[in-house]
Amino acid sequence: MQESLVFFDLETTGLGRDREIVQLAAVSGGHSLNLYVVPRGRMERGASRVTGLSVRGRRLYLRGRLVPTNSLREVLVSFIAFLRMLGRPLVLGHNIRRFDCPLLDRALDQLDLGAQFRSAVAGCVDTLALARETLKGRGPRSFRQTDLVRELLGADYEAHDALQDVRASQALYGELRPTAESIRRHGFTLDTMGDKLAGRRKAPRQPAGQRPLWETLRPAAKVDDGKDEGRVQRHQEDVGQCGASIRLQKKLCT
């Protein structure tokens, strides 16, 4: 059986080392997740301008509209449950190796959820690296996701909204159609990405029974088409672990 693919993206309070997660979105075929967090620190002006997110009185607003929020723990537990529903998928995203995954790793560590996440995924792949390899010689002017989507798909979308970004990532991946060898070559884990926020090296942590990414990859990979409802239903017990967070998630997912 081929791995499912989950495309994920984070929006944050800024670009600095102390940045925090304010939005996490993920999509796999027709399944999606979209959750928001009120950060403890302030939103940088530039981040607020590009994302449309702002904090007033411990409430989060998107372009002036109040959005429901969850605690960071609830958001991460919901994300892990989403991954488990899809049967240890590959996690992909654009520039996630340098930006999203280091921040995700820090947040998981702070909340003691790292082992749960690692056991829920087969590994991670950065679509930026896939695009650079796949499009080598074709000379795109820019490898920014918005520019690649415009050039390859002839479309524009609302960038810096995590849900729109992951949908664009999924569409872009379908256009790139990377080989299984390319996916293996650019695969990494949170322990091998080599870009820890705290500037420290950690000993590799691999949950019992989990095989390395390069052993779990099949000869091909594809985006889940959302039709395998039976498999999702078999994993509903995982969703139950998220309590109120998942109930709220149903209202936010589109």
C-alpha positions, 0 to 999 in steps of 0.5 A: 500500500502506498503512503498517504501524503499530508501537506502542512503549513504554519503561520507564525508571529514573525520570522525571529527565533522566538516566533510562535505558531498562530495557525496550523493547516493540513490537507490530504486529498479531500481531508483538511485541518485548519486551527488557530492559536492565540500566541503568548507574545506579540504579532510582529507588524510585518507578520500581521500585515501578510497574514491578516492575523492580529491579536487584541485582548487575548483574542485572535482576529483574521482581517478584523473577524474573530476566529475560534482558537485552541490551545497549542497543545490541542492544536498539536494533538489534533494534528497528530490525530489527523496524521494517524487517521491517514496511517503514518503518511509522509508530511510535505510542505514548501520550505518546511525543512528550514522554517516550519519543521524547526518550529514544529519540533520546538513546540512538540518538545515543549509539550512533550509530544515529540514521540507521538508525532514521530510515531505518526509519520513516515517522514518529511519531504520539502517540496522546495527541494523537489521543485529545484530538482524536478525543474532543473534546466527549466529555469523558473524565475523564482522557487517561491510557492506563489511564483511556481503556482502562477508559472506552472498552474497559471493560478494565483491564490491567497498566500500566507493563509496556511489552509490556502498554502497547503492546498496550493502545495498539494496542487503543485506537487501533482504538477511536479510529479517527483519520482520515488527516488527524488522523494527518498533523496530529499526525505528527512525527519525532525531529528535529521533536518539539521536546523534546530531552533535552539542551535543544539544537536539531539541524539536521534529518537526513533519510537520502538517499531518505527522504521526509517523513512527510506525503508518505509517509502514504496516505489511510488507515492500519491496524494490520497484522493479522499475516497478511502473513508473506511480507513478514516473510520477505522481511526476514529478512536484517535480523533476521540483523544482530542476532545473539545479540540476535535469538535471545534476542528469539525467547524473549522475544516473545509 
